[in-house]
Amino acid sequence: MTKVFLKKNPFALVVVLLIAVVFGWIVYRFASADQISLRDIPPALPPIVSRTDWAADPLNLEAPDEFGAFDAQTNPAGVLTYPNDLRNVLNTIVVHHSAFPNAGPKEIQELHMNRRGFADVAYHFMIAVDGTIYEGRQINIRGAHVQGYNTGSVGIVLMGNFNDEQTTESQLGSLRALIDYLRYTYEIRYLAGHKDYPDQSPDGTECPGENLYPLLPGLARELGMKYGIDGYVIPDWVK
């Protein structure tokens, strides 16, 4: 009956088609709005054990490999404190493994400060086997975890040797939550593994280990990030 009516009334058919198009557009707009609103919800900052709570040693401005405060002309290797808006500085999150299965945040810091001559623990965050996240070097201070590529890089280390063992689900969950928060808060677009960078040692590096490294490209895709070192840019004021 309806089909017959529409055939005899072309104008009515046009009206029905217009109503269908408008209705479809409304549905699409509402669906898109829901997706955008979900995507734009700021990720929660996961729980992080502060430097005070794990009894971190203070920054050492007399460290051999990071002596004194940064100066672009006279002391480019010094301790660099970034300006307030980190969105204009941070560009890549770099994932590492500690390579020491039983080392906690205190042991890692002591290794970096006492044996490697750094001003502090090299990484900005450390994630234990149980998923606990520890605050490392303050995020507004240049790290010392990727030789030649530290400026603008955020260093995250997972505790363990992932050439010999697997990451835990707790570690990976904390890593994902932390990266999600950092990429949203500081508008960081790139994720990389330590071994993606050239010239890390005479023989290269296996960090973050053969069992963790293959997981990183998928994590980047999941979080809407790009994978690799192409986003690394040194700000002009540092050069």
C-alpha positions in Angstrom: 0.0 0.0 0.0 2.8 2.4 1.0 4.8 1.5 -2.1 1.8 2.2 -4.4 1.2 5.5 -2.7 4.8 6.7 -3.1 4.9 5.7 -6.7 1.8 7.8 -7.4 3.1 10.7 -5.4 6.7 11.5 -6.3 6.8 14.6 -4.1 6.0 12.4 -1.1 8.8 10.1 -2.0 11.2 13.0 -2.1 10.0 14.1 1.4 10.5 10.6 2.8 14.1 10.5 1.3 14.9 13.9 2.8 13.6 12.8 6.2 15.8 9.6 6.0 18.9 11.7 5.1 18.3 14.2 7.9 17.7 11.4 10.4 20.8 9.6 9.4 22.9 12.8 9.7 21.5 13.4 13.2 22.4 9.9 14.3 25.9 10.2 12.8 26.5 13.6 14.5 25.4 12.2 17.9 27.5 9.1 17.5 30.5 11.2 16.5 30.0 13.6 19.4 30.0 10.6 21.8 33.2 9.3 20.3 34.9 12.6 20.5 33.8 13.3 24.1 35.1 9.9 25.2 38.4 10.4 23.4 38.8 13.9 24.9 38.3 12.7 28.5 41.6 13.4 30.3 43.3 10.1 31.3 43.7 9.9 35.1 47.2 10.1 36.5 48.0 6.6 37.8 49.3 6.4 41.4 53.0 7.2 41.7 55.3 6.8 44.6 57.1 10.1 45.1 60.8 10.6 45.4 60.3 11.5 49.1 58.5 8.3 49.8 61.2 6.1 48.3 63.9 8.2 49.9 65.6 9.4 46.7 68.9 11.2 47.0 68.8 14.9 45.9 70.0 16.1 42.5 73.8 16.4 42.5 75.0 19.4 40.4 78.6 18.3 40.9 78.2 15.0 39.1 81.0 14.3 36.6 78.8 13.6 33.6 76.2 16.4 34.3 78.3 19.0 36.1 76.6 22.3 37.0 73.6 24.0 35.4 73.0 23.9 31.6 74.3 26.7 29.4 73.9 26.4 25.7 77.3 28.0 25.0 79.5 27.1 28.0 78.0 24.0 29.5 75.6 22.1 27.1 76.0 18.8 29.1 74.9 20.4 32.4 71.6 19.8 34.2 68.9 21.3 32.0 65.7 22.5 33.6 62.9 23.0 31.0 60.7 26.1 30.9 57.2 25.9 32.3 55.2 24.8 29.3 56.5 21.3 28.7 54.2 20.8 25.7 56.7 22.8 23.7 59.6 20.6 24.8 58.6 17.0 25.3 58.2 15.1 22.1 59.0 11.4 22.6 58.5 8.8 25.4 61.3 6.3 25.4 60.8 2.8 27.0 63.7 0.9 28.7 64.3 -2.1 30.8 66.6 -1.9 33.9 68.4 -5.2 32.9 68.8 -5.9 36.7 65.9 -8.2 37.9 66.2 -7.4 41.6 67.1 -3.7 41.5 64.6 -1.2 42.9 64.5 2.5 42.5 67.1 3.2 45.2 69.6 0.7 43.6 69.0 2.1 40.1 69.6 5.7 41.4 72.8 4.6 43.2 74.1 2.9 40.1 73.4 6.0 37.9 74.9 8.5 40.4 77.8 6.6 41.9 79.0 4.5 38.9 77.9 6.4 35.8 78.4 9.9 37.1 74.8 11.2 36.5 73.3 14.0 38.5 70.3 11.8 39.4 68.5 8.6 38.3 68.5 8.7 34.5 64.8 8.0 34.0 61.7 10.1 34.8 59.6 7.1 35.9 60.4 3.5 37.0 57.8 0.6 37.0 58.3 -2.4 39.3 57.2 -6.0 38.6 54.0 -5.5 40.6 53.1 -2.4 38.6 54.1 0.2 41.2 55.2 3.4 39.5 58.1 5.4 41.1 58.9 9.0 40.3 62.4 9.3 39.0 64.1 12.4 37.8 61.6 15.3 37.8 59.9 15.5 34.4 60.9 19.2 34.0 64.6 18.2 34.1 66.4 16.6 31.1 67.0 12.9 31.5 70.1 10.9 30.9 68.7 7.7 29.4 69.3 8.1 25.6 72.8 9.2 24.6 72.6 12.2 22.3 68.7 12.3 22.4 67.8 13.3 25.9 66.4 16.8 25.3 62.7 16.5 25.1 62.6 12.7 25.8 60.7 11.2 28.7 62.4 8.1 30.0 60.4 5.2 31.5 62.1 2.1 32.7 60.5 -1.3 33.5 62.4 -3.1 36.2 63.7 -6.5 34.9 65.7 -8.0 32.2 63.4 -8.7 29.3 65.9 -10.6 27.3 65.5 -13.3 29.9 62.0 -12.8 31.3 58.6 -11.6 30.4 57.0 -8.4 31.5 54.1 -8.8 34.0 50.5 -7.8 33.2 50.7 -5.3 36.1 53.8 -3.7 34.6 52.2 -3.4 31.1 49.0 -2.0 32.6 50.9 0.7 34.5 53.0 1.5 31.5 50.0 2.0 29.3 48.2 4.2 31.9 51.3 6.3 32.4 52.0 6.8 28.7 48.3 7.6 28.1 48.5 10.3 30.8 51.8 11.8 29.6 50.8 11.8 25.9 47.5 13.6 26.7 48.9 16.1 29.3 52.0 17.1 27.4 50.8 16.5 23.8 53.5 13.9 23.2 53.0 12.3 19.8 55.8 9.7 19.6 56.7 6.5 21.4 60.0 4.6 20.9 62.2 2.0 22.5 65.8 2.7 23.5 67.3 0.5 20.8 65.5 2.6 18.1 68.1 5.3 18.6 71.5 5.1 16.9 75.0 5.4 18.5 73.9 4.2 22.0 77.1 2.3 22.5 79.9 0.9 20.3 77.8 -2.3 19.8 74.4 -0.8 20.1 71.9 -1.8 22.8 69.3 -4.5 23.3 67.2 -2.3 25.6 64.3 -2.7 26.3 64.8 -6.4 25.7 63.5 -8.8 23.1 60.3 -9.7 25.1 59.3 -6.0 25.6 60.4 -4.3 22.5 58.0 -6.0 20.1 55.0 -4.8 22.2 55.7 -1.1 21.8 54.5 -0.4 18.2 51.1 -1.9 19.1 50.9 0.2 22.3 51.6 3.3 20.2 48.8 2.5 17.8 46.4 1.7 20.6 47.1 5.1 22.2 46.9 7.0 18.9 50.7 7.8 18.9 53.3 7.5 16.2 56.1 5.0 16.7 59.8 5.7 16.2 62.3 8.6 16.6 61.1 10.8 13.8 59.5 13.2 16.3 62.7 14.0 18.1 63.4 17.7 17.8 65.8 19.8 19.9 64.4 23.2 20.7 66.3 26.1 19.1 67.0 27.6 22.5 68.9 24.5 23.6 71.3 24.6 20.6 
